Amino acid sequence: MRACQLRAPGPIEDRPLVMEDVPVPSPADDEAVIKVRACGICRTDLHVVEGDLPSRRSPIIPGHQVVGEVTALGPRVGSLEVGDRVGVAWLRRTCGSCRFCLSDRENLCDHPEFTGWTADGGFAEYVAAPAAFVYRLPEGFGDLQAAPLLCAGIIGYRALRLTGITSWPGARLGIYGFGSAGHVAIQVARARGADVYVSTRDRERHQALATELGAAWVGGAKERPPARLDAAIIFAPAGELVPPALEALDKGATLALGGIHMSPIPALEYALLYGERVVRTVANNTREDGREFLIEAARIPVQTQVRTFPLAEANEGLIALKHDAIRGAGVLMVASGG
């Protein structure tokens, strides 16, 4: 099969992903093999490729927003059938026995596996994944539109949960950075009755899209919204946004940091936190997050906006992502599908 492999991390401008022929994976006893139709491009993929996240396997095939069709099953899989359309996300496997797994916090597992980082992912024609961590996809989403839901959507959903924006008509939510995750999260938040204030640096693409998706206000990355916020999420991997985001929060509000990697956070004045303001990170996701989000996304329904790239242009897709040149979400087209 064809696959984009990373043999050594490096600047994406050097195009470190190389298209190679590699064997089609065989399923372990509890795994499914999936023919990949589409795979979303995520900033976490960029962190893996450029070495912001330490190398955990080499070579590695990145990609963790996989949509495809089951083609083979291990002997201990009873939950899927060949031909099922499914999705594979970032959390690939957990140990099931550490204190976090045993207390319904599998996103914090002590011995996790991650798609496209510790195990080969979806920048390839086939991928293997544990069947228990594979998602059945709602029929209302085509392959290209479903791919961004599997990380950007799920992480945005978990971030909203941690901020407390569940069902809160009139709540004021700030979103800092408006890429793939932001353009999904705004739709979920607005469906829950929140007013959304978006701060992002790209006027032509991201600010325009935020306006189209119903933002109550749109401004620059560090520009202060015109109202105190009840909660905020920073999706951009920029630690320097933490102080201005805190300055915009009302008392008792929560700031969620939605990235797996972030540049250094400047020293904070205590006054920015006083008033029971909370800063918390969003770490991975649970399978229940994914299942609940896909149900809610179908009910709304969420409309993802995508820019597509052929599999052979994975480097170019990540370059576009790095330079904020993608309106909505980037998706690799791997095989024909819905």
Solvent accessible surface area in square Angstrom, and as a share of the most:
residue,aa,sasa,rsa
1,M,40,0.18
2,R,92,0.34
3,A,0,0.00
4,C,5,0.03
5,Q,13,0.06
6,L,6,0.03
7,R,133,0.48
8,A,64,0.50
9,P,61,0.39
10,G,16,0.15
11,P,75,0.47
12,I,0,0.00
13,E,71,0.32
14,D,105,0.54
15,R,121,0.44
16,P,22,0.14
17,L,9,0.04
18,V,72,0.41
19,M,64,0.29
20,E,43,0.19
21,D,123,0.64
22,V,27,0.15
23,P,118,0.74
24,V,71,0.41
25,P,39,0.24
26,S,92,0.60
27,P,42,0.26
28,A,50,0.39
29,D,72,0.38
30,D,37,0.19
31,E,15,0.07
32,A,0,0.00
33,V,3,0.02
34,I,0,0.00
35,K,75,0.32
36,V,0,0.00
37,R,46,0.17
38,A,0,0.00
39,C,0,0.00
40,G,0,0.00
41,I,3,0.02
42,C,18,0.11
43,R,62,0.23
44,T,16,0.09
45,D,2,0.01
46,L,5,0.03
47,H,12,0.05
48,V,9,0.05
49,V,0,0.00
50,E,41,0.19
51,G,33,0.31
52,D,61,0.32
53,L,14,0.07
54,P,90,0.57
55,S,71,0.46
56,R,124,0.45
57,R,109,0.40
58,S,75,0.48
59,P,46,0.29
60,I,6,0.03
61,I,3,0.02
62,P,0,0.00
63,G,0,0.00
64,H,1,0.00
65,Q,2,0.01
66,V,0,0.00
67,V,0,0.00
68,G,0,0.00
69,E,55,0.25
70,V,0,0.00
71,T,51,0.30
72,A,34,0.26
73,L,51,0.25
74,G,5,0.05
75,P,116,0.73
76,R,173,0.63
77,V,22,0.12
78,G,80,0.77
79,S,67,0.43
80,L,11,0.06
81,E,121,0.54
82,V,96,0.55
83,G,40,0.38
84,D,30,0.16
85,R,45,0.16
86,V,0,0.00
87,G,0,0.00
88,V,3,0.02
89,A,1,0.01
90,W,13,0.05
91,L,6,0.03
92,R,24,0.09
93,R,63,0.23
94,T,16,0.09
95,C,48,0.29
96,G,46,0.44
97,S,81,0.52
98,C,16,0.10
99,R,167,0.61
100,F,33,0.14
101,C,19,0.11
102,L,130,0.65
103,S,53,0.34
104,D,131,0.68
105,R,98,0.36
106,E,22,0.10
107,N,7,0.04
108,L,75,0.37
109,C,9,0.05
110,D,78,0.41
111,H,131,0.59
112,P,30,0.19
113,E,55,0.25
114,F,11,0.05
115,T,1,0.01
116,G,1,0.01
117,W,23,0.08
118,T,27,0.16
119,A,9,0.07
120,D,43,0.22
121,G,1,0.01
122,G,0,0.00
123,F,1,0.00
124,A,0,0.00
125,E,42,0.19
126,Y,48,0.18
127,V,3,0.02
128,A,15,0.11
129,A,2,0.02
130,P,3,0.02
131,A,10,0.07
132,A,62,0.48
133,F,15,0.06
134,V,18,0.10
135,Y,12,0.05
136,R,138,0.50
137,L,13,0.07
138,P,29,0.18
139,E,154,0.69
140,G,77,0.74
141,F,13,0.05
142,G,25,0.24
143,D,4,0.02
144,L,47,0.24
145,Q,67,0.30
146,A,1,0.01
147,A,0,0.00
148,P,1,0.01
149,L,1,0.00
150,L,1,0.01
151,C,12,0.07
152,A,7,0.05
153,G,1,0.01
154,I,0,0.00
155,I,21,0.11
156,G,1,0.01
157,Y,16,0.06
158,R,33,0.12
159,A,0,0.00
160,L,0,0.00
161,R,90,0.33
162,L,28,0.14
163,T,10,0.06
164,G,37,0.36
165,I,0,0.00
166,T,74,0.43
167,S,92,0.59
168,W,105,0.37
169,P,107,0.68
170,G,44,0.42
171,A,0,0.00
172,R,71,0.26
173,L,0,0.00
174,G,1,0.01
175,I,0,0.00
176,Y,3,0.01
177,G,12,0.11
178,F,2,0.01
179,G,25,0.24
180,S,19,0.12
181,A,18,0.14
182,G,0,0.00
183,H,0,0.00
184,V,1,0.00
185,A,1,0.01
186,I,0,0.00
187,Q,21,0.09
188,V,1,0.01
189,A,0,0.00
190,R,117,0.43
191,A,62,0.48
192,R,36,0.13
193,G,31,0.30
194,A,5,0.04
195,D,64,0.33
196,V,0,0.00
197,Y,23,0.09
198,V,0,0.00
199,S,1,0.01
200,T,5,0.03
201,R,169,0.62
202,D,22,0.12
203,R,179,0.65
204,E,133,0.59
205,R,74,0.27
206,H,11,0.05
207,Q,13,0.06
208,A,38,0.29
209,L,0,0.00
210,A,0,0.00
211,T,86,0.50
212,E,111,0.50
213,L,29,0.14
214,G,28,0.27
215,A,18,0.14
216,A,61,0.47
217,W,48,0.17
218,V,38,0.22
219,G,6,0.06
220,G,21,0.21
221,A,26,0.20
222,K,121,0.51
223,E,93,0.42
224,R,128,0.47
225,P,10,0.06
226,P,97,0.61
227,A,32,0.25
228,R,101,0.37
229,L,0,0.00
230,D,29,0.15
231,A,0,0.00
232,A,0,0.00
233,I,0,0.00
234,I,0,0.00
235,F,26,0.11
236,A,24,0.18
237,P,34,0.22
238,A,18,0.14
239,G,0,0.00
240,E,75,0.34
241,L,9,0.04
242,V,0,0.00
243,P,24,0.15
244,P,27,0.17
245,A,0,0.00
246,L,1,0.01
247,E,77,0.35
248,A,2,0.01
249,L,0,0.00
250,D,42,0.22
251,K,150,0.64
252,G,51,0.49
253,A,3,0.02
254,T,18,0.11
255,L,0,0.00
256,A,0,0.00
257,L,12,0.06
258,G,11,0.10
259,G,31,0.30
260,I,69,0.35
261,H,62,0.28
262,M,42,0.19
263,S,41,0.26
264,P,122,0.77
265,I,77,0.39
266,P,60,0.38
267,A,105,0.81
268,L,62,0.31
269,E,127,0.57
270,Y,157,0.60
271,A,77,0.60
272,L,29,0.14
273,L,57,0.28
274,Y,147,0.56
275,G,17,0.17
276,E,149,0.67
277,R,43,0.16
278,V,67,0.38
279,V,52,0.30
280,R,106,0.39
281,T,91,0.53
282,V,7,0.04
283,A,36,0.28
284,N,27,0.14
285,N,3,0.02
286,T,15,0.09
287,R,54,0.20
288,E,86,0.39
289,D,0,0.00
290,G,0,0.00
291,R,113,0.41
292,E,55,0.25
293,F,1,0.00
294,L,7,0.03
295,I,113,0.57
296,E,20,0.09
297,A,0,0.00
298,A,42,0.32
299,R,165,0.60
300,I,52,0.26
301,P,71,0.45
302,V,2,0.01
303,Q,113,0.50
304,T,12,0.07
305,Q,60,0.26
306,V,41,0.23
307,R,104,0.38
308,T,50,0.29
309,F,11,0.05
310,P,59,0.37
311,L,3,0.01
312,A,67,0.52
313,E,73,0.33
314,A,1,0.01
315,N,15,0.08
316,E,61,0.27
317,G,0,0.00
318,L,0,0.00
319,I,32,0.16
320,A,11,0.08
321,L,24,0.12
322,K,62,0.26
323,H,105,0.47
324,D,20,0.11
325,A,26,0.20
326,I,5,0.03
327,R,77,0.28
328,G,3,0.03
329,A,1,0.01
330,G,3,0.03
331,V,0,0.00
332,L,0,0.00
333,M,86,0.39
334,V,16,0.09
335,A,33,0.26
336,S,110,0.71
337,G,52,0.50
338,G,71,0.69
